[in-house]
Amino acid sequence: MGKIKSVAITTNNMKGKKIKLSSKKKTKEAREQCTHHYYSKGHMKTRLKSLGDGTGVCKICGTRLRFIPYEKDEIEDLMDNTRSLCNHTVFISAELGMKAQTDFIASFKTNLTNIEKICKKVEKAGRKVDTIKKKKNRMSGGGNAQLGSFVTGSGRR
């Protein structure tokens, strides 16, 4: 299996164990593109620190993120809010004659359906992995696997 391009970019932007580039602007842009994974000796690893409440912090970029998979209706609500914000912004920016901003948001809006489909597909796959881990754990006599464990365990290969 080949390397994931965006993870390789994150790896290349790291200086030590954090993202640090030649300027604050470049560092900020690189942090916004962080995948919360990096390659070390050919293996993909994660730099997430669990906060014990179902969330964690990426030690590469500092982003706080959720480990527990989103439900389908949560994804739909988040996407509806994002569409509403985009519709508002594209309307106002067009009204103000802000061509570049209007074009960018209009382009972004066309990708929202694809983003929503990808989110649902990823969450479904995550639940499937969790179910398999729980089943294996029960068969081996261990305790229950924590929901979202596929995320927190992915870097410990």
Secondary structure, DSSP 4 states (H G I P E B T S, - for coil): -PPPHHHHHHHHHEETTEE--SSHHHHHHHHHT--SEEEETTEEEE-EEE-SSSEEEETTT--EEE-SPPPHHHHHHHHHHHHHHHHHHHHHHHHTT-HHHHHHHHHHHHHHHHHHHHHHHHHHHHHHHHHHHHHHHHHTT--PPPTTHHHHTTT--
